[in-house]
Amino acid sequence: MSLPQFTRLLEMIRPYLRKQSHRALVLEQRLAITLRYLTIGDQIFSIALAYHIGESTAYNVIKETCAVLIEVLAPIYFQPPTQEEWIDICNGYLKDWNFPNCVGAVDGKHFWIQAPPNSGSLYYNYKKTFSIVLMAACDHNYKFILVDVGSYGSNNDAGIYFRSEFGKALLNETLNLPRGVAKLPESEIEAPCFFVEDEVFQLIKNMMRLFRSWLG
């Protein structure tokens, strides 16, 4: 992150993290601690040592700053694409991957966690670990365009997807996808735009499964 980017982010979150106590860490340091944790993934204890603060202080700083970052940045960067942006993504899939009418690739990712107290088997997944699930759709440049995070690891990807906000929007046809159908390149066959998925997901309108083949 460049200094101008850091400064701009700092000014965006300043009204939400202003502290009255003279003992509180300065905002610049709190943001730096949080960004270091998010980018490096180091243990909080190591970060606390590097900044000469207590481990509990570092934990609280990171937790509070992350909540503010989500509140400030989510309305700006986590909005669903407009219809014009969906069309640009379609064109990108065709140009870069020779895959027409595709508006995104959908899949889930399990992130290991330590099971929260008294959570039972809610976070226990099929890999016999504890996790939360990130469900996302990516464009032709591998960039997230739709995100849902925090579901229980015990849930399957299809269930998580259709309970997520963007899954509901797809079912209710409120995702601003391009209307109608378009001819496939060099063909008279017409098809709507769609998300590509694996075999875990249901086949519904605007969702297509990957075709897998094995050679040998």
C-alpha positions as CSV (number, residue, x, y, z in Angstrom):
1,M,0.0,0.0,0.0
2,S,1.4,3.4,-1.0
3,L,1.5,6.3,1.4
4,P,-1.3,8.3,-0.5
5,Q,-3.5,5.2,-0.3
6,F,-2.8,4.8,3.4
7,T,-3.6,8.4,4.0
8,R,-6.8,8.3,2.1
9,L,-8.0,5.2,4.0
10,L,-7.0,6.9,7.2
11,E,-9.2,9.9,6.5
12,M,-12.1,7.7,5.5
13,I,-12.2,5.9,8.9
14,R,-11.0,8.7,11.1
15,P,-14.5,9.9,12.2
16,Y,-15.4,6.3,13.3
17,L,-12.2,5.6,15.3
18,R,-11.7,8.9,17.1
19,K,-10.8,8.3,20.8
20,Q,-11.1,10.7,23.7
21,S,-8.6,9.0,26.0
22,H,-5.0,10.3,25.9
23,R,-3.9,6.7,26.5
24,A,-5.4,5.4,23.3
25,L,-3.0,4.5,20.4
26,V,-2.9,7.1,17.6
27,L,-5.1,6.3,14.7
28,E,-2.2,5.9,12.3
29,Q,-0.7,3.2,14.5
30,R,-4.0,1.4,14.9
31,L,-4.6,1.2,11.2
32,A,-1.0,0.1,10.6
33,I,-1.4,-2.7,13.1
34,T,-4.6,-3.9,11.5
35,L,-3.2,-3.8,8.0
36,R,-0.1,-5.7,9.0
37,Y,-2.3,-8.4,10.6
38,L,-4.5,-8.6,7.5
39,T,-1.7,-8.7,4.9
40,I,0.9,-10.8,6.7
41,G,-1.4,-13.1,8.8
42,D,1.1,-13.0,11.6
43,Q,0.1,-14.0,15.1
44,I,-1.3,-11.2,17.2
45,F,1.3,-11.9,19.9
46,S,4.1,-11.2,17.4
47,I,2.4,-8.0,16.2
48,A,2.0,-6.9,19.8
49,L,5.7,-7.4,20.4
50,A,6.6,-5.5,17.2
51,Y,4.6,-2.5,18.3
52,H,5.5,-2.7,22.0
53,I,1.9,-3.1,23.2
54,G,0.0,-5.8,25.1
55,E,-1.5,-8.8,23.3
56,S,-5.0,-8.0,24.4
57,T,-4.6,-4.4,23.2
58,A,-3.5,-5.5,19.8
59,Y,-6.5,-7.9,19.6
60,N,-9.0,-5.2,20.5
61,V,-7.4,-2.7,18.1
62,I,-7.6,-5.2,15.2
63,K,-11.1,-6.3,16.0
64,E,-12.4,-2.7,16.3
65,T,-10.6,-1.4,13.2
66,C,-11.7,-4.3,11.1
67,A,-15.3,-3.6,12.0
68,V,-14.9,0.0,11.0
69,L,-13.2,-0.9,7.7
70,I,-16.1,-3.2,6.8
71,E,-18.7,-0.5,7.7
72,V,-16.9,2.2,5.7
73,L,-15.7,0.2,2.7
74,A,-18.4,-2.4,2.1
75,P,-21.0,0.1,0.7
76,I,-18.3,1.4,-1.7
77,Y,-16.6,-1.8,-2.9
78,F,-19.1,-4.6,-2.1
79,Q,-22.0,-3.4,-4.3
80,P,-23.3,-5.8,-7.0
81,P,-22.2,-4.9,-10.5
82,T,-24.5,-2.8,-12.6
83,Q,-26.0,-4.2,-15.8
84,E,-23.3,-2.4,-17.8
85,E,-20.6,-3.9,-15.6
86,W,-22.1,-7.4,-16.1
87,I,-21.8,-6.9,-19.8
88,D,-18.2,-5.9,-19.5
89,I,-17.5,-9.1,-17.5
90,C,-19.3,-11.2,-20.2
91,N,-17.0,-9.6,-22.8
92,G,-14.0,-10.3,-20.6
93,Y,-14.8,-14.0,-20.3
94,L,-15.2,-14.2,-24.0
95,K,-12.0,-12.3,-24.8
96,D,-9.7,-13.8,-22.2
97,W,-11.2,-17.3,-21.8
98,N,-13.2,-17.9,-25.0
99,F,-16.2,-18.5,-22.8
100,P,-19.3,-16.6,-24.0
101,N,-22.2,-15.3,-21.9
102,C,-20.4,-16.0,-18.5
103,V,-20.8,-13.4,-15.8
104,G,-18.8,-15.1,-13.0
105,A,-17.4,-18.3,-11.5
106,V,-19.0,-19.4,-8.1
107,D,-17.4,-21.5,-5.4
108,G,-16.9,-21.8,-1.7
109,K,-13.7,-21.9,0.4
110,H,-13.3,-23.3,3.9
111,F,-11.1,-21.3,6.3
112,W,-9.9,-23.3,9.3
113,I,-10.8,-21.9,12.8
114,Q,-10.6,-22.9,16.4
115,A,-14.1,-24.1,17.3
116,P,-15.9,-21.4,19.3
117,P,-17.0,-22.4,22.8
118,N,-20.3,-24.3,23.0
119,S,-20.6,-24.4,19.2
120,G,-21.0,-28.1,19.0
121,S,-20.7,-29.4,15.4
122,L,-21.9,-26.2,13.7
123,Y,-18.4,-25.4,12.4
124,Y,-17.3,-29.1,11.9
125,N,-16.9,-29.7,8.1
126,Y,-16.6,-32.8,5.9
127,K,-12.8,-32.5,6.1
128,K,-13.1,-33.2,9.8
129,T,-11.8,-29.7,10.8
130,F,-13.6,-26.6,12.0
131,S,-14.2,-23.8,9.6
132,I,-16.2,-20.9,8.3
133,V,-17.0,-20.6,4.6
134,L,-16.3,-17.9,2.1
135,M,-18.7,-18.0,-0.8
136,A,-17.8,-15.8,-3.7
137,A,-18.3,-15.2,-7.4
138,C,-15.2,-14.0,-9.4
139,D,-14.9,-12.2,-12.7
140,H,-12.6,-13.0,-15.6
141,N,-9.7,-11.3,-13.8
142,Y,-10.1,-13.5,-10.7
143,K,-11.5,-10.5,-8.8
144,F,-14.4,-10.9,-6.3
145,I,-17.6,-9.4,-7.5
146,L,-20.0,-11.0,-5.0
147,V,-19.1,-12.2,-1.5
148,D,-20.7,-14.0,1.4
149,V,-18.5,-14.9,4.4
150,G,-19.1,-16.5,7.9
151,S,-21.4,-19.4,7.2
152,Y,-20.9,-22.6,9.3
153,G,-18.5,-25.1,8.0
154,S,-21.0,-27.9,8.5
155,N,-23.2,-26.4,5.7
156,N,-22.7,-27.4,2.1
157,D,-21.8,-24.9,-0.6
158,A,-25.2,-25.1,-2.4
159,G,-27.1,-24.4,0.8
160,I,-24.8,-21.5,1.7
161,Y,-25.1,-20.0,-1.8
162,F,-28.9,-20.0,-2.0
163,R,-29.2,-18.6,1.6
164,S,-26.7,-15.8,0.8
165,E,-27.9,-12.4,-0.3
166,F,-26.5,-12.7,-3.8
167,G,-28.0,-16.2,-4.1
168,K,-31.4,-14.9,-3.2
169,A,-31.0,-12.0,-5.6
170,L,-30.2,-14.5,-8.4
171,L,-33.3,-16.5,-7.6
172,N,-35.5,-13.4,-7.4
173,E,-34.0,-12.0,-10.6
174,T,-32.9,-8.8,-8.8
175,L,-29.1,-9.1,-9.5
176,N,-29.2,-6.7,-12.5
177,L,-28.1,-9.4,-14.9
178,P,-28.5,-8.5,-18.6
179,R,-32.0,-9.4,-19.7
180,G,-32.8,-11.7,-22.6
181,V,-30.5,-14.0,-24.5
182,A,-27.6,-13.6,-26.9
183,K,-26.3,-15.7,-29.8
184,L,-23.2,-17.7,-29.1
185,P,-20.2,-16.8,-31.3
186,E,-20.5,-18.1,-34.8
187,S,-23.8,-19.8,-34.0
188,E,-27.5,-19.3,-34.1
189,I,-27.9,-20.8,-30.7
190,E,-29.2,-18.3,-28.1
191,A,-28.4,-18.5,-24.4
192,P,-28.9,-16.2,-21.4
193,C,-25.9,-15.0,-19.3
194,F,-24.9,-17.4,-16.5
195,F,-22.6,-18.2,-13.6
196,V,-20.4,-21.2,-13.9
197,E,-20.3,-23.7,-11.0
198,D,-19.3,-27.2,-10.0
199,E,-21.5,-30.2,-9.6
200,V,-22.3,-29.4,-5.9
201,F,-24.7,-26.6,-7.0
202,Q,-28.2,-27.1,-8.4
203,L,-28.9,-26.5,-12.1
204,I,-31.2,-23.5,-12.3
205,K,-31.7,-20.5,-14.6
206,N,-28.5,-18.5,-15.0
207,M,-26.3,-21.3,-13.4
208,M,-24.3,-23.7,-15.5
209,R,-22.1,-26.6,-14.3
210,L,-18.6,-27.2,-15.6
211,F,-18.1,-30.1,-18.0
212,R,-15.4,-32.3,-16.8
213,S,-13.5,-34.8,-18.9
214,W,-10.7,-37.2,-18.1
215,L,-8.2,-38.4,-20.7
216,G,-6.1,-41.6,-20.5
